[in-house]
């Protein structure tokens, strides 16, 4: 019999939700072997579990699920193409989920928006099969999982509320990202060649506030905004010169100060094809929003990569 993990007890706090929802979401199914939520991580050979971070309503009446994952691999990156081993149901199997999975816990990597007619009784499930373990986690609009990723639920010391950083890829680009909005419908497009690295420029702004889930101060030295760039989809290897490029401050730099910063890096592709890069921008709250399900920003960069011949040696035609 396939074991079933169910969520029980009183309402789960948002802080616990961010860390545990992928295991406690009602109806998560694990097959092939018994894999408890407390199962140890491995350098490689471990499973990957979808994570339900929560859901929120949109101004047009639609609803959005915020989705991440937990890889029990501490070193190994894994590719799982869209198909029987990586699909949503019911409906379209491709809902913008990654096909390349990074090690460890990854918070709110992408979103899935459902129509306003989607009811609290309906469920949308993501199934992953990795290293022989199949996991299915359902997403549904339980009041317990209603979150506010675009504004922290806790009031700051100045009476304001933390908001996610602004992320752009051009100095005054028309495309602006704010909040965990990575989805197929929000990608920006770039072109590249296998013959040379592609430049990627990043511009950020932030309010200088933070959320910790408990109003506790930020511990340790942290940058106002930190950025992580990674492969999200694609047929070949992706090499990012600086996966976490250091942002150069143009304004601010301390908690409570409005901040602006820039960074540049390059990205190389091993073979031609269609790729997606995932970019996460965290503010002072840190990875996962300090347990408050706010405030970070995500974006997808779709890159069409063509084959490119290496340059001719000097003196040859």
VEXNULUM-87986 format. One record per residue (C-alpha): residue in one letter; x, y negated, z. Coordinates in steps of 0.001 Angstrom, whole numbers, plus 500000, padded with zeros to 6 digits. Layout:
% residues N
AXYZ
...
***
This chain:
% residues 317
X500000500000500000
X501246496557499154
X501665494487502334
X499808491191502534
X500981488167504515
X498144485975505800
X498173482618507573
X496553482752511025
X496082480544514046
X495501476837514405
X496231474120511834
X499858474178510770
X501667470885511134
X503049469274508005
X506539469795509370
X506036473546509654
X504203473597506356
X507247472303504496
X509403475110505865
X507019478043506092
X504166477688503640
X505689480021501087
X505373482857503595
X502215481906505412
X500020480965502469
X497064483318502607
X497324486301500328
X501012486244499452
X501731489686498066
X505059491471498096
X505653494737496255
X508511497088495421
X509800496955498984
X508745495537502321
X510329492095502527
X509501490240505716
X509650486428505892
X512614486812508238
X514511488926505707
X518197487948505585
X519651485933502756
X522310487429500507
X525043486048498294
X523290487776495385
X520631490431494781
X517898488755496829
X514339487853495885
X512805484468495073
X509482483445496639
X507190480671495370
X506506477983497981
X503234476094498337
X504158472662499708
X500577471338499659
X498100469526497416
X496758466003496911
X493985464197495059
X494610461844492130
X492825458592491347
X491110460126488311
X489539462884490401
X491988465622489447
X494020467523492027
X497718468359492093
X499563471255493680
X503126470589494872
X505295473673494370
X508799474752495317
X510532478058495945
X512855479899498305
X515706481956496877
X517254484376499326
X520430484184497277
X522991481853498794
X525358481833495788
X523644483350492780
X521634481363490230
X519012483402488391
X517206483057485068
X513678484456484768
X511953483633481461
X508256482808481231
X506382486095480916
X505356489049483081
X508101488296485622
X507371484545485831
X503802483418485218
X500760481649486574
X497243483052486625
X494466482671485807
X494817480713482577
X498068479653480934
X501088481538482198
X503361478535481626
X502442475738484028
X505817473989483968
X507577476241486471
X511351476704486315
X512983479593484519
X516346478882486192
X516418479288489976
X519001477725492254
X520129479286495546
X518327478686498848
X515233476590499590
X514078474106496951
X511317471751498028
X508601470403495728
X510380471075492447
X507346470628490192
X503631469893490175
X500592471527488630
X497482469397488085
X494038471015487889
X490753469429486712
X488457467552489079
X485997470430488702
X488483472758490428
X486784473750493700
X488260474490497153
X487259478118496639
X489324478515493469
X492926479683493505
X495860479387491136
X498686481883491671
X502363481993490718
X503990485413490332
X507746485974490348
X509669489222489958
X513331488879490912
X515755491702491680
X512973494266491832
X510697492333494189
X507404490896492934
X505842488066494916
X502533486332494223
X501563483183496137
X498153481520495651
X497601477762495730
X494250476375496820
X492814473195498275
X492648474046501959
X492311470955504201
X495263472318506177
X497547471821503167
X496466468318502127
X499618466169501946
X500630462593501088
X503965462836499203
X503790459230497955
X503567457679501410
X504744459033504744
X502135459856507334
X504173458285510141
X504524454568510710
X508045453227510778
X509607450976513394
X508810447910511258
X505152448869510898
X505601450040507306
X505393453467505719
X508170455167503837
X507745455681500099
X509789457793497638
X512696456312495700
X512210454980492177
X514136456928489546
X514933455782485996
X517293456870483236
X517670453454481601
X518440450072483178
X515028448671482323
X513435451810480977
X509688451946480505
X509623455428482042
X509725455198485824
X509415458118488233
X508312457796491842
X507377460773493969
X507474464511493203
X505953464230489723
X508072466653487672
X505734468364485199
X505583469247481517
X503500466139480871
X505989463715482411
X509277464726480743
X511618462303479025
X513437463492475914
X517072463411474919
X519198464903472111
X522630466474472456
X525174468673470720
X527263471607471882
X530310469784470492
X530397467066473137
X529016466373476628
X525835464310476895
X525954461199479063
X523282460889481740
X522796457562483516
X520711457251486688
X519188454135488258
X517459454194491641
X515670451835494001
X514336452491497489
X512668450716500410
X515365451792502889
X512819453474505161
X512800457135506158
X510515459838507499
X511545462636509833
X508171464141510741
X508572462982514341
X509823459369514085
X513218460538515303
X516163458510514005
X518246459747511098
X521199461735512385
X524612461537510790
X525843459423507919
X523574459628504900
X523416457631501691
X520243455600501128
X519499457769498072
X521119461035497011
X520655462678493624
X520898466301492499
X520978467345488824
X520472470968487809
X519444473263484993
X515684473922484983
X515188475777481694
X517278476712478689
X518933479565476758
X522551478905477702
X524812477703480472
X524582474094481603
X527572472357483139
X526991469101484997
X530219467215485623
X528845465877488901
X525778467753490110
X525362465292492965
X526881462074491588
X527637459389494138
X525452456352493598
X527136452967493499
X525163450502495589
X524121447302493857
X521926446153496732
X521451447237500349
X523039450321501852
X521737450491505431
X518476451801506935
X515752449195506650
X517393447398503727
X515972447547500224
X518382449480498069
X519402449754494421
X522083452038493045
X523430453557489829
X525375456648488810
X526592458317485633
X527649461831484776
X527895464137481760
X526141467380480908
X527492470115478608
X525511472916476956
X527033476252475954
X524688476981473051
X521988475256471004
X518316475312471948
X515733473516474035
X516699472767477635
X515247471001480631
X517253469336483385
X515761468777486822
X516641465653488792
X515794465163492471
X516265461880494324
X516065462041498135
X515995458994500391
X517279458775503987
X514706461427504966
X516861464078503319
X516051467355501606
X512382468202501925
X511514464797503330
X512598465598506867
X509618467912507295
X507013465259506475
X506378466333502832
X507518462834501808
X509531461123500385
X511445462422497392
X511219461970493636
X511571464519490857
X511857464254487072
X512437466530484096
X514725465655481190
X514035467686478043
X517127468029475861
X517150469290472261
X520651470675471765
X522051471237468283
X525083473271467329
X528121471104466758
X531392471972465090
X534552471124467041
X536564468201465657
X539220468974463052
X542814469017464251
X544764465852463418
X545973465796459798
X543524468409458506
X540475467872456303
***
